[in-house]
């Protein structure tokens, strides 16, 4: 599993006009090829009267999967520039559809490459880049007297608290980066004189700022 990667935060769109042709780039994060295909088909239905609906996606969870389509544009002038924009901006698990409404003036191969690549980049920037980090959902069972110390410790490390459950004792649940779990567990044991119990839960990705 990847320890961290960049992706886009939400679905978004950006528009570019080039010699009266409209290019509408729509971008969204996707988890797998099935989700990417569903997104692409939805955009094809939405822009059913467009001249072209070019797409590319790049998915790196599990096995790396990438695909692009020129959708009738000259080979290499549309889908590939969109895919290259995704790679250049270093985002993964993302699908991009660039819709073109032809404006009557031919752009030529180089013009198409620039327009599709720029549109895709604009769409990705509009969607916003975020980092996804692989973490261990970590539980800590502790006495109330230790809560303030553990909260301060977690805050000093910048760890996100998922939940705090107050019962006879306290259970804190935090997201700890996978590479830092062992060190954090040892730190908690030392800070509490082994009076707190640390246990590992499932691994999951959380979104953090870039």
Z-matrix of the N, CA and C atoms (Angstrom, degrees):
N
C 1 1.467
C 2 1.533 1 110.02
N 3 1.330 2 115.45 1 142.35
C 4 1.462 3 119.79 2 176.80
C 5 1.527 4 110.22 3 -68.04
N 6 1.323 5 117.04 4 138.22
C 7 1.460 6 120.34 5 179.34
C 8 1.521 7 111.23 6 -76.57
N 9 1.330 8 116.90 7 -32.61
C 10 1.457 9 120.95 8 174.63
C 11 1.525 10 109.68 9 -162.66
N 12 1.312 11 115.72 10 156.40
C 13 1.457 12 120.71 11 178.21
C 14 1.521 13 109.35 12 -160.90
N 15 1.330 14 115.95 13 162.16
C 16 1.458 15 121.70 14 176.74
C 17 1.520 16 109.78 15 -97.70
N 18 1.322 17 115.73 16 142.90
C 19 1.457 18 121.63 17 173.25
C 20 1.523 19 107.88 18 -146.69
N 21 1.334 20 117.26 19 -171.72
C 22 1.467 21 120.03 20 176.85
C 23 1.521 22 108.67 21 -99.86
N 24 1.322 23 115.49 22 153.05
C 25 1.468 24 119.55 23 -172.21
C 26 1.524 25 113.69 24 -85.13
N 27 1.330 26 117.21 25 -24.03
C 28 1.468 27 118.94 26 -172.92
C 29 1.523 28 109.17 27 -163.20
N 30 1.325 29 115.76 28 171.39
C 31 1.460 30 119.59 29 173.14
C 32 1.524 31 109.13 30 -77.01
N 33 1.335 32 115.94 31 137.81
C 34 1.464 33 120.51 32 179.80
C 35 1.523 34 108.85 33 -155.52
N 36 1.317 35 115.44 34 166.45
C 37 1.469 36 120.72 35 -179.77
C 38 1.521 37 109.97 36 -138.68
N 39 1.321 38 114.92 37 153.19
C 40 1.467 39 121.77 38 175.13
C 41 1.520 40 107.88 39 -142.03
N 42 1.323 41 115.76 40 150.82
C 43 1.465 42 119.75 41 -175.21
C 44 1.525 43 110.72 42 -125.36
N 45 1.331 44 114.62 43 141.89
C 46 1.463 45 122.25 44 178.77
C 47 1.519 46 108.51 45 -132.70
N 48 1.333 47 117.43 46 138.64
C 49 1.459 48 120.74 47 174.07
C 50 1.531 49 108.95 48 -113.07
N 51 1.312 50 116.07 49 129.66
C 52 1.459 51 121.97 50 -178.93
C 53 1.524 52 108.01 51 -135.26
N 54 1.329 53 116.68 52 111.41
C 55 1.459 54 122.32 53 -179.11
C 56 1.528 55 111.70 54 49.55
N 57 1.314 56 114.12 55 47.79
C 58 1.469 57 124.82 56 177.21
C 59 1.534 58 114.37 57 71.76
N 60 1.335 59 118.65 58 -2.02
C 61 1.468 60 120.46 59 170.79
C 62 1.529 61 108.30 60 -84.48
N 63 1.332 62 116.35 61 135.00
C 64 1.470 63 121.54 62 176.89
C 65 1.523 64 109.42 63 -96.60
N 66 1.318 65 116.05 64 130.31
C 67 1.459 66 122.35 65 175.41
C 68 1.527 67 107.67 66 -117.50
N 69 1.321 68 116.00 67 119.21
C 70 1.471 69 121.28 68 -179.64
C 71 1.527 70 107.64 69 -114.90
N 72 1.321 71 116.62 70 111.58
C 73 1.470 72 120.98 71 179.42
C 74 1.518 73 109.66 72 -97.68
N 75 1.313 74 116.34 73 121.43
C 76 1.462 75 121.90 74 177.39
C 77 1.522 76 107.99 75 -114.48
N 78 1.317 77 116.01 76 131.04
C 79 1.462 78 122.63 77 -171.61
C 80 1.522 79 109.68 78 -129.62
N 81 1.324 80 116.00 79 143.28
C 82 1.469 81 118.78 80 172.82
C 83 1.517 82 110.28 81 -155.90
N 84 1.346 83 117.09 82 153.56
C 85 1.459 84 119.94 83 174.63
C 86 1.524 85 109.84 84 -73.83
N 87 1.333 86 117.30 85 142.64
C 88 1.467 87 122.18 86 178.54
C 89 1.527 88 108.87 87 -135.89
N 90 1.323 89 115.80 88 146.93
C 91 1.464 90 120.63 89 -177.05
C 92 1.526 91 112.36 90 -92.65
N 93 1.339 92 116.81 91 -26.08
C 94 1.463 93 119.63 92 -176.35
C 95 1.528 94 109.36 93 -158.02
N 96 1.338 95 115.27 94 177.57
C 97 1.469 96 119.82 95 -177.34
C 98 1.526 97 111.84 96 -64.77
N 99 1.319 98 117.53 97 -36.39
C 100 1.467 99 120.47 98 179.95
C 101 1.525 100 110.68 99 -60.00
N 102 1.325 101 116.15 100 -43.39
C 103 1.467 102 119.73 101 178.99
C 104 1.531 103 110.50 102 -67.82
N 105 1.328 104 116.59 103 -38.34
C 106 1.464 105 120.45 104 178.09
C 107 1.522 106 110.55 105 -62.07
N 108 1.348 107 116.88 106 -45.84
C 109 1.462 108 120.36 107 -179.46
C 110 1.528 109 111.38 108 -63.61
N 111 1.329 110 116.62 109 -38.86
C 112 1.462 111 119.83 110 178.07
C 113 1.519 112 111.76 111 -62.59
N 114 1.320 113 116.06 112 -41.44
C 115 1.468 114 121.88 113 178.03
C 116 1.531 115 110.91 114 -63.61
N 117 1.328 116 115.91 115 -44.49
C 118 1.468 117 120.79 116 -179.47
C 119 1.529 118 110.76 117 -62.71
N 120 1.332 119 116.72 118 -45.03
C 121 1.467 120 120.18 119 -179.63
C 122 1.529 121 111.24 120 -65.09
N 123 1.322 122 117.10 121 -36.17
C 124 1.466 123 120.40 122 178.58
C 125 1.530 124 110.54 123 -64.04
N 126 1.330 125 116.63 124 -39.28
C 127 1.473 126 119.95 125 178.91
C 128 1.527 127 110.80 126 -71.27
N 129 1.330 128 116.95 127 -36.10
C 130 1.467 129 119.44 128 176.25
C 131 1.526 130 110.59 129 -62.10
N 132 1.314 131 116.80 130 -38.29
C 133 1.472 132 120.59 131 178.27
C 134 1.521 133 110.73 132 -69.88
N 135 1.332 134 116.39 133 -41.62
C 136 1.465 135 120.64 134 -178.99
C 137 1.523 136 110.76 135 -63.93
N 138 1.320 137 116.42 136 -43.15
C 139 1.470 138 121.44 137 -178.33
C 140 1.532 139 109.75 138 -109.07
N 141 1.311 140 115.23 139 52.23
C 142 1.467 141 121.50 140 -175.47
C 143 1.524 142 112.50 141 -63.54
N 144 1.338 143 116.42 142 -26.21
C 145 1.469 144 120.28 143 -176.93
C 146 1.525 145 112.85 144 -96.22
N 147 1.342 146 117.70 145 9.24
C 148 1.470 147 120.83 146 179.77
C 149 1.524 148 110.35 147 -74.44
N 150 1.321 149 115.35 148 159.67
C 151 1.464 150 120.53 149 177.63
C 152 1.523 151 110.98 150 -71.10
N 153 1.326 152 116.20 151 -40.54
C 154 1.470 153 121.62 152 179.95
C 155 1.532 154 109.52 153 -146.58
N 156 1.325 155 115.78 154 145.44
C 157 1.462 156 122.20 155 168.60
C 158 1.530 157 106.91 156 -124.60
N 159 1.312 158 114.46 157 90.22
C 160 1.473 159 122.65 158 -177.47
C 161 1.523 160 107.91 159 -84.19
N 162 1.337 161 117.14 160 145.17
C 163 1.469 162 117.79 161 178.94
C 164 1.521 163 111.63 162 -144.49
N 165 1.334 164 113.50 163 163.29
C 166 1.464 165 121.77 164 170.22
C 167 1.519 166 107.38 165 -155.16
N 168 1.322 167 115.93 166 147.43
C 169 1.470 168 118.97 167 171.18
C 170 1.520 169 109.61 168 -141.06
N 171 1.324 170 113.89 169 156.12
C 172 1.468 171 121.40 170 -175.93
C 173 1.520 172 106.83 171 -142.61
N 174 1.330 173 115.98 172 109.38
C 175 1.469 174 122.03 173 -174.50
C 176 1.521 175 108.69 174 -123.38
N 177 1.318 176 116.75 175 125.03
C 178 1.465 177 120.60 176 -174.54
C 179 1.527 178 113.60 177 -115.69
N 180 1.328 179 118.78 178 -0.52
C 181 1.454 180 120.21 179 175.88
C 182 1.526 181 109.43 180 -69.65
N 183 1.354 182 116.83 181 131.18
C 184 1.468 183 119.16 182 -175.20
C 185 1.511 184 109.42 183 67.96
N 186 1.321 185 117.68 184 -123.17
C 187 1.460 186 121.10 185 176.42
C 188 1.526 187 110.07 186 -84.32
N 189 1.330 188 116.66 187 138.54
C 190 1.455 189 120.72 188 -179.83
C 191 1.524 190 109.75 189 -68.13
N 192 1.337 191 115.22 190 130.76
C 193 1.455 192 121.63 191 179.97
C 194 1.523 193 108.87 192 -131.46
N 195 1.322 194 115.88 193 128.98
C 196 1.455 195 119.73 194 176.92
C 197 1.524 196 108.91 195 -142.20
N 198 1.310 197 114.62 196 147.56
C 199 1.458 198 119.47 197 -179.11
C 200 1.514 199 108.47 198 -158.39
N 201 1.338 200 116.48 199 149.64
C 202 1.450 201 119.68 200 174.87
C 203 1.522 202 109.03 201 -146.34
N 204 1.325 203 115.64 202 160.02
C 205 1.459 204 121.92 203 178.46
C 206 1.518 205 109.91 204 -140.10
N 207 1.331 206 116.27 205 134.91
C 208 1.471 207 121.73 206 175.48
C 209 1.525 208 111.51 207 -82.02
N 210 1.316 209 117.55 208 -16.27
C 211 1.470 210 123.42 209 178.75
C 212 1.541 211 112.22 210 46.35
N 213 1.315 212 115.29 211 48.96
C 214 1.466 213 119.29 212 174.69
C 215 1.514 214 115.30 213 95.53
N 216 1.315 215 118.39 214 -13.95
C 217 1.460 216 120.00 215 174.50
C 218 1.539 217 108.52 216 -72.54
N 219 1.332 218 118.79 217 159.73
C 220 1.466 219 120.17 218 177.65
C 221 1.532 220 111.69 219 -54.36
N 222 1.312 221 116.07 220 140.29
C 223 1.462 222 121.50 221 -174.87
C 224 1.527 223 112.46 222 -53.01
N 225 1.329 224 115.89 223 129.69
C 226 1.456 225 121.59 224 176.47
C 227 1.514 226 115.51 225 85.05
N 228 1.334 227 117.90 226 -0.64
C 229 1.473 228 119.76 227 -175.53
C 230 1.517 229 113.48 228 -100.17
N 231 1.327 230 118.80 229 -6.46
C 232 1.461 231 119.53 230 -170.91
C 233 1.533 232 112.91 231 -133.36
N 234 1.331 233 116.71 232 -69.22
C 235 1.465 234 119.75 233 -176.56
C 236 1.515 235 113.35 234 -63.22
N 237 1.328 236 116.55 235 -42.02
C 238 1.465 237 119.78 236 -179.39
C 239 1.530 238 111.92 237 -64.98
N 240 1.332 239 120.11 238 -44.64
C 241 1.471 240 119.39 239 175.43
C 242 1.533 241 113.11 240 -59.22
N 243 1.332 242 116.88 241 -33.54
C 244 1.466 243 120.14 242 176.63
C 245 1.531 244 109.58 243 -66.26
N 246 1.327 245 116.96 244 -46.31
C 247 1.465 246 120.94 245 178.29
C 248 1.529 247 110.99 246 -61.57
N 249 1.321 248 116.84 247 -40.23
C 250 1.463 249 120.39 248 -179.88
C 251 1.531 250 111.44 249 -67.26
N 252 1.332 251 117.30 250 -31.72
C 253 1.471 252 120.28 251 175.45
C 254 1.527 253 110.24 252 -65.29
N 255 1.340 254 116.17 253 -40.22
C 256 1.466 255 120.65 254 177.35
C 257 1.529 256 109.87 255 -60.60
N 258 1.327 257 116.08 256 -47.49
C 259 1.470 258 120.33 257 -179.10
C 260 1.529 259 111.62 258 -65.14
N 261 1.331 260 116.89 259 -42.31
C 262 1.462 261 120.74 260 -177.92
C 263 1.516 262 111.28 261 -61.31
N 264 1.325 263 116.77 262 -37.79
C 265 1.462 264 121.09 263 179.43
C 266 1.531 265 112.23 264 -85.19
N 267 1.347 266 115.59 265 -0.02
C 268 1.472 267 123.50 266 171.41
C 269 1.525 268 113.42 267 59.50
N 270 1.343 269 116.20 268 38.35
C 271 1.457 270 120.10 269 175.71
C 272 1.527 271 109.52 270 -105.01
N 273 1.320 272 115.33 271 148.73
C 274 1.456 273 121.94 272 -179.49
C 275 1.526 274 109.35 273 -127.11
N 276 1.323 275 115.57 274 169.79
C 277 1.467 276 121.83 275 -179.39
C 278 1.527 277 110.19 276 51.59
N 279 1.328 278 114.97 277 53.94
C 280 1.459 279 120.85 278 -175.73
C 281 1.524 280 109.70 279 -141.21
N 282 1.329 281 116.19 280 146.73
C 283 1.460 282 123.31 281 174.67
C 284 1.527 283 108.42 282 -125.58
N 285 1.332 284 114.90 283 140.98
C 286 1.473 285 121.10 284 -179.17
C 287 1.529 286 108.50 285 -130.93
N 288 1.317 287 116.41 286 129.96
C 289 1.463 288 122.32 287 172.28
C 290 1.523 289 107.69 288 -117.80
N 291 1.329 290 116.01 289 123.52
C 292 1.473 291 120.20 290 176.29
C 293 1.523 292 107.64 291 -110.25
N 294 1.309 293 115.09 292 114.04
C 295 1.463 294 123.07 293 -178.71
C 296 1.523 295 109.21 294 -93.98
N 297 1.318 296 116.13 295 132.55
C 298 1.474 297 119.72 296 179.18
C 299 1.523 298 110.81 297 -119.85
N 300 1.322 299 114.67 298 130.69
C 301 1.458 300 122.22 299 168.18
C 302 1.530 301 106.55 300 -107.83
N 303 1.320 302 116.03 301 112.60
C 304 1.469 303 121.67 302 -175.12
C 305 1.526 304 110.88 303 -64.76
N 306 1.338 305 115.44 304 133.60
C 307 1.461 306 120.02 305 -176.11
C 308 1.511 307 114.97 306 -100.92
N 309 1.347 308 116.93 307 4.34
C 310 1.453 309 119.40 308 175.97
C 311 1.514 310 115.43 309 101.43
N 312 1.336 311 116.43 310 -11.99
C 313 1.466 312 120.14 311 179.72
C 314 1.522 313 109.28 312 -115.85
N 315 1.328 314 117.15 313 126.28
C 316 1.466 315 120.86 314 178.27
C 317 1.524 316 109.99 315 -68.88
N 318 1.322 317 115.61 316 139.91
C 319 1.460 318 120.65 317 -178.12
C 320 1.518 319 112.94 318 -97.34
N 321 1.333 320 117.16 319 -17.35
C 322 1.459 321 120.09 320 -175.09
C 323 1.520 322 110.27 321 78.11
N 324 1.317 323 116.03 322 163.69
C 325 1.468 324 120.37 323 -175.35
C 326 1.523 325 111.93 324 -60.02
N 327 1.318 326 117.64 325 -47.93
C 328 1.469 327 119.76 326 -178.06
C 329 1.521 328 111.63 327 -65.71
N 330 1.337 329 116.36 328 -35.86
C 331 1.462 330 120.21 329 177.62
C 332 1.517 331 112.25 330 -65.30
N 333 1.332 332 115.88 331 -39.84
C 334 1.460 333 119.92 332 177.58
C 335 1.525 334 111.30 333 -65.13
N 336 1.328 335 116.66 334 -44.29
C 337 1.467 336 120.90 335 179.47
C 338 1.529 337 110.09 336 -57.42
N 339 1.316 338 116.80 337 -46.94
C 340 1.463 339 120.94 338 -179.77
C 341 1.523 340 111.49 339 -64.06
N 342 1.330 341 116.66 340 -44.99
C 343 1.466 342 120.38 341 -176.07
C 344 1.525 343 111.48 342 -66.14
N 345 1.323 344 117.64 343 -45.26
C 346 1.464 345 119.71 344 -179.33
C 347 1.531 346 111.16 345 -68.77
N 348 1.331 347 116.26 346 -41.01
C 349 1.461 348 118.74 347 179.08
C 350 1.519 349 112.22 348 -65.03
N 351 1.344 350 116.45 349 -44.13
C 352 1.462 351 120.32 350 -179.97
C 353 1.525 352 111.34 351 -66.04
N 354 1.341 353 117.06 352 -41.33
C 355 1.468 354 120.25 353 178.79
C 356 1.520 355 111.02 354 -59.99
N 357 1.340 356 116.07 355 -45.82
C 358 1.465 357 120.03 356 -179.79
C 359 1.521 358 111.10 357 -60.99
N 360 1.334 359 116.81 358 -44.25
C 361 1.466 360 120.86 359 179.54
C 362 1.525 361 110.85 360 -62.29
N 363 1.328 362 117.00 361 -41.15
C 364 1.471 363 120.62 362 178.14
C 365 1.519 364 111.01 363 -62.51
N 366 1.345 365 116.58 364 -41.04
C 367 1.464 366 120.31 365 178.93
C 368 1.521 367 112.14 366 -64.22
N 369 1.338 368 116.48 367 -41.61
C 370 1.470 369 120.71 368 179.74
C 371 1.525 370 110.14 369 -64.79
N 372 1.317 371 116.91 370 -43.22
C 373 1.466 372 119.57 371 178.73
C 374 1.532 373 110.68 372 -63.72
N 375 1.331 374 116.86 373 -37.00
C 376 1.465 375 120.22 374 178.89
C 377 1.529 376 110.99 375 -65.92
N 378 1.326 377 116.28 376 -33.69
C 379 1.467 378 120.36 377 -179.80
C 380 1.519 379 112.20 378 -74.87
N 381 1.327 380 117.52 379 -19.62
C 382 1.463 381 121.26 380 177.38
C 383 1.522 382 112.68 381 79.24
N 384 1.325 383 116.38 382 129.38
C 385 1.459 384 120.24 383 179.67
C 386 1.528 385 110.75 384 -91.54
N 387 1.328 386 115.57 385 139.03
C 388 1.464 387 121.61 386 176.24
C 389 1.526 388 108.74 387 -135.37
N 390 1.324 389 115.32 388 158.39
C 391 1.464 390 120.89 389 176.66
C 392 1.519 391 109.39 390 -100.62
N 393 1.329 392 115.92 391 137.32
C 394 1.469 393 122.05 392 174.63
C 395 1.524 394 107.31 393 -110.71
N 396 1.325 395 116.98 394 126.50
C 397 1.455 396 122.18 395 -174.70
C 398 1.525 397 110.23 396 -120.33
N 399 1.340 398 115.46 397 134.30
C 400 1.466 399 120.81 398 179.32
C 401 1.522 400 109.12 399 -78.29
N 402 1.335 401 115.88 400 122.06
C 403 1.463 402 121.74 401 -176.97
C 404 1.531 403 111.20 402 -127.63
N 405 1.325 404 114.22 403 159.37
C 406 1.464 405 121.66 404 171.27
C 407 1.525 406 106.95 405 -98.20
N 408 1.333 407 116.92 406 126.20
C 409 1.459 408 120.07 407 174.11
C 410 1.525 409 106.73 408 -74.06
N 411 1.317 410 115.58 409 106.76
C 412 1.459 411 122.11 410 -168.85
C 413 1.517 412 110.86 411 -106.23
N 414 1.327 413 116.75 412 130.34
C 415 1.454 414 122.30 413 176.69
C 416 1.524 415 110.57 414 -104.64
N 417 1.322 416 115.98 415 143.40
C 418 1.466 417 121.59 416 175.41
C 419 1.517 418 108.03 417 -131.22
N 420 1.314 419 116.33 418 119.76
C 421 1.463 420 122.04 419 175.48
C 422 1.525 421 107.96 420 -97.36
N 423 1.339 422 117.63 421 125.04
C 424 1.459 423 120.23 422 -173.63
C 425 1.512 424 111.86 423 -151.00
N 426 1.303 425 114.70 424 163.92
C 427 1.461 426 122.37 425 175.73
C 428 1.533 427 109.49 426 -78.72
N 429 1.318 428 116.70 427 152.09
C 430 1.463 429 121.06 428 -179.43
C 431 1.522 430 112.29 429 -55.67
N 432 1.340 431 116.43 430 -33.62
C 433 1.465 432 120.31 431 -177.20
C 434 1.521 433 112.58 432 -65.10
N 435 1.337 434 117.53 433 -18.55
C 436 1.461 435 122.19 434 -178.08
C 437 1.530 436 113.08 435 -99.14
N 438 1.328 437 116.34 436 -4.27
C 439 1.460 438 119.94 437 -171.93
C 440 1.524 439 112.36 438 -61.01
N 441 1.343 440 117.25 439 -47.54
C 442 1.456 441 120.62 440 -178.26
C 443 1.518 442 112.02 441 -59.65
N 444 1.344 443 116.10 442 -41.09
C 445 1.461 444 120.50 443 179.94
C 446 1.526 445 110.98 444 -64.59
N 447 1.327 446 116.59 445 -42.04
C 448 1.473 447 120.28 446 -179.06
C 449 1.523 448 111.52 447 -70.69
N 450 1.319 449 117.20 448 -37.33
C 451 1.462 450 120.20 449 176.86
C 452 1.532 451 110.82 450 -63.46
N 453 1.336 452 116.49 451 -41.96
C 454 1.463 453 120.90 452 178.37
C 455 1.522 454 110.61 453 -65.81
N 456 1.330 455 116.82 454 -39.05
C 457 1.458 456 120.98 455 179.37
C 458 1.521 457 110.98 456 -63.71
N 459 1.335 458 116.07 457 -45.72
C 460 1.463 459 120.65 458 179.31
C 461 1.530 460 110.66 459 -63.27
N 462 1.320 461 116.30 460 -41.53
C 463 1.466 462 120.53 461 -179.31
C 464 1.525 463 110.93 462 -65.75
N 465 1.337 464 117.60 463 -38.67
C 466 1.466 465 120.95 464 -178.91
C 467 1.519 466 111.71 465 -65.08
N 468 1.330 467 116.88 466 -26.62
C 469 1.456 468 121.69 467 179.16
C 470 1.526 469 111.99 468 -91.93
N 471 1.327 470 116.40 469 -8.69
C 472 1.455 471 120.05 470 -179.17
C 473 1.521 472 113.64 471 76.49
N 474 1.341 473 117.24 472 21.29
C 475 1.461 474 120.41 473 -178.45
C 476 1.529 475 110.52 474 -81.32
N 477 1.307 476 115.61 475 140.60
C 478 1.460 477 121.22 476 -178.53
C 479 1.531 478 110.46 477 -83.90
N 480 1.316 479 116.46 478 129.98
C 481 1.468 480 121.81 479 176.78
C 482 1.524 481 108.32 480 -87.83
N 483 1.327 482 116.10 481 122.51
C 484 1.462 483 120.65 482 179.37
C 485 1.526 484 110.70 483 -79.90
N 486 1.341 485 115.97 484 -42.67
C 487 1.463 486 119.67 485 -175.88
C 488 1.528 487 108.78 486 -165.98
N 489 1.320 488 115.84 487 156.18
C 490 1.465 489 122.37 488 172.20
C 491 1.518 490 107.28 489 -132.98
N 492 1.323 491 116.13 490 123.43
C 493 1.462 492 121.89 491 -177.02
C 494 1.528 493 108.44 492 -110.81
N 495 1.328 494 115.53 493 122.94
C 496 1.461 495 121.30 494 -178.24
C 497 1.521 496 109.56 495 -102.68
N 498 1.312 497 116.47 496 117.04
C 499 1.467 498 122.36 497 176.95
C 500 1.531 499 106.96 498 -138.01
N 501 1.338 500 117.67 499 -137.92
C 502 1.464 501 119.46 500 176.55
C 503 1.533 502 109.61 501 -61.68
N 504 1.324 503 114.94 502 -40.61
C 505 1.456 504 122.68 503 169.55
C 506 1.531 505 107.59 504 -118.89
N 507 1.312 506 116.44 505 -172.63
C 508 1.467 507 120.76 506 -179.91
C 509 1.519 508 109.47 507 -113.64
N 510 1.323 509 116.14 508 139.16
C 511 1.465 510 121.73 509 172.31
C 512 1.518 511 107.83 510 -118.05
N 513 1.338 512 115.21 511 117.58
C 514 1.466 513 121.09 512 174.57
C 515 1.519 514 108.76 513 -100.71
N 516 1.314 515 115.76 514 140.77
C 517 1.467 516 120.84 515 177.16
C 518 1.527 517 107.99 516 -124.24
N 519 1.335 518 115.19 517 123.39
C 520 1.457 519 121.37 518 -176.21
C 521 1.525 520 110.23 519 -129.10
N 522 1.324 521 114.64 520 160.18
C 523 1.463 522 121.26 521 171.40
C 524 1.532 523 108.11 522 -100.44
N 525 1.332 524 116.33 523 116.42
C 526 1.450 525 121.87 524 -179.07
C 527 1.531 526 108.86 525 -114.02
N 528 1.351 527 118.60 526 125.64
C 529 1.470 528 119.90 527 176.59
C 530 1.524 529 110.45 528 -51.02
N 531 1.323 530 115.75 529 138.45
C 532 1.458 531 120.67 530 -170.30
C 533 1.527 532 113.15 531 -56.51
N 534 1.316 533 117.52 532 -34.61
C 535 1.464 534 120.75 533 -179.10
C 536 1.527 535 112.84 534 -75.60
N 537 1.327 536 116.87 535 -12.28
C 538 1.461 537 120.57 536 -174.63
C 539 1.526 538 113.50 537 -108.07
N 540 1.333 539 116.85 538 -0.32
C 541 1.461 540 119.50 539 -174.26
C 542 1.529 541 112.41 540 -62.15
N 543 1.322 542 117.97 541 -49.11
C 544 1.470 543 120.81 542 -176.46
C 545 1.529 544 110.93 543 -61.82
N 546 1.332 545 116.68 544 -44.29
C 547 1.463 546 120.28 545 -179.74
C 548 1.525 547 110.93 546 -65.10
N 549 1.360 548 116.28 547 -39.92
C 550 1.457 549 119.55 548 179.58
C 551 1.522 550 110.69 549 -66.50
N 552 1.317 551 117.02 550 -41.36
C 553 1.463 552 121.14 551 178.60
C 554 1.529 553 110.53 552 -59.27
N 555 1.334 554 117.01 553 -44.30
C 556 1.460 555 121.08 554 178.67
C 557 1.524 556 110.99 555 -65.07
N 558 1.345 557 116.82 556 -37.83
C 559 1.457 558 121.73 557 179.57
C 560 1.525 559 111.27 558 -64.63
N 561 1.332 560 117.23 559 -41.68
C 562 1.465 561 121.53 560 178.29
C 563 1.525 562 110.18 561 -64.39
N 564 1.319 563 116.26 562 -43.88
C 565 1.472 564 120.34 563 178.98
C 566 1.524 565 111.06 564 -59.38
N 567 1.335 566 115.64 565 -42.83
C 568 1.467 567 120.08 566 -179.95
C 569 1.526 568 111.45 567 -68.32
N 570 1.342 569 116.14 568 -44.24
C 571 1.468 570 120.59 569 -176.08
C 572 1.521 571 113.01 570 -67.13
N 573 1.331 572 117.05 571 -25.60
C 574 1.472 573 120.88 572 -176.55
C 575 1.526 574 112.49 573 -110.38
N 576 1.329 575 116.30 574 9.92
C 577 1.476 576 119.97 575 -176.13
C 578 1.524 577 111.41 576 53.52
N 579 1.322 578 115.06 577 41.00
C 580 1.470 579 123.16 578 176.87
C 581 1.522 580 112.91 579 64.31
N 582 1.321 581 117.15 580 23.64
C 583 1.467 582 120.27 581 179.42
C 584 1.528 583 112.66 582 -92.11
N 585 1.326 584 117.32 583 -7.58
C 586 1.463 585 121.50 584 176.18
C 587 1.525 586 108.74 585 -110.05
N 588 1.310 587 115.57 586 144.70
C 589 1.463 588 121.30 587 -179.72
C 590 1.526 589 108.57 588 -106.85
N 591 1.334 590 116.58 589 124.49
C 592 1.466 591 122.54 590 -179.95
C 593 1.524 592 108.58 591 -107.44
N 594 1.326 593 116.81 592 131.51
C 595 1.455 594 119.53 593 178.55
C 596 1.532 595 109.86 594 -139.90
N 597 1.326 596 114.39 595 145.90
C 598 1.461 597 121.15 596 -175.97
C 599 1.517 598 111.48 597 -92.27
N 600 1.322 599 116.29 598 136.48
C 601 1.459 600 121.84 599 174.93
C 602 1.517 601 110.34 600 -106.33
N 603 1.298 602 116.12 601 -144.52
C 604 1.465 603 120.83 602 -177.32
C 605 1.541 604 111.05 603 -77.36
N 606 1.311 605 114.37 604 159.41
C 607 1.463 606 120.60 605 173.84
C 608 1.520 607 108.32 606 -94.19
N 609 1.316 608 116.65 607 138.76
C 610 1.454 609 120.86 608 178.43
C 611 1.526 610 109.38 609 -154.82
N 612 1.331 611 115.69 610 160.67
C 613 1.458 612 121.03 611 177.75
C 614 1.520 613 109.66 612 -92.31
N 615 1.316 614 115.56 613 137.20
C 616 1.454 615 120.20 614 172.82
C 617 1.517 616 108.74 615 -119.97
N 618 1.316 617 115.42 616 153.91
C 619 1.453 618 121.13 617 -178.73
C 620 1.516 619 109.99 618 -94.23
N 621 1.332 620 115.26 619 129.88
C 622 1.456 621 120.61 620 177.34
C 623 1.526 622 107.99 621 -129.67
N 624 1.305 623 117.61 622 168.82
C 625 1.453 624 121.09 623 179.93
C 626 1.530 625 110.94 624 -68.96
N 627 1.327 626 115.14 625 158.55
C 628 1.466 627 119.73 626 178.31
C 629 1.528 628 109.43 627 -77.55
